[in-house]
Amino acid sequence: MKIQFNTDKNVEGHERAEAYFSAELETALARFEEKITRIEVHFGDENGEKFSLKDKKCLIEVRPAKLQPIVVTEHSDTVEKAFRGALTKIKKTLETTFEKQKTF
């Protein structure tokens, strides 16, 4: 499972942060590891330098083998909170998607 991170010009990307987020993704999605080919995580700040509540965005795109990509987005006050929310959403979405596949 390959994990790729992207940030817009308003969010700094650090190797330490990427290592932390990668570890969190691998732990949370470990049971789906064989079914996922790639994960892309996009971080952004929608208002740039201006202050605004919930302007940090995390988009997680998961590419399951033999299925269309699954995308979730979360907005929050910090990049970390946005990541946590998006991780929760993608985990639930993958559980539902793979459970439906078992019934067919």
Sequence and secondary structure as in RCSB ss.txt:
>XXXX:A:sequence
MKIQFNTDKNVEGHERAEAYFSAELETALARFEEKITRIEVHFGDENGEKFSLKDKKCLIEVRPAKLQPIVVTEH
SDTVEKAFRGALTKIKKTLETTFEKQKTF
>XXXX:A:secstr
 EEEEEE TTS   HHHHHHHHHHHHHHTGGGGGGEEEEEEEEEETTTTS  TT EEEEEEEEETTS  EEEEEE
ESSHHHHHHHHHHHHHHHHHHHHHHHHH 
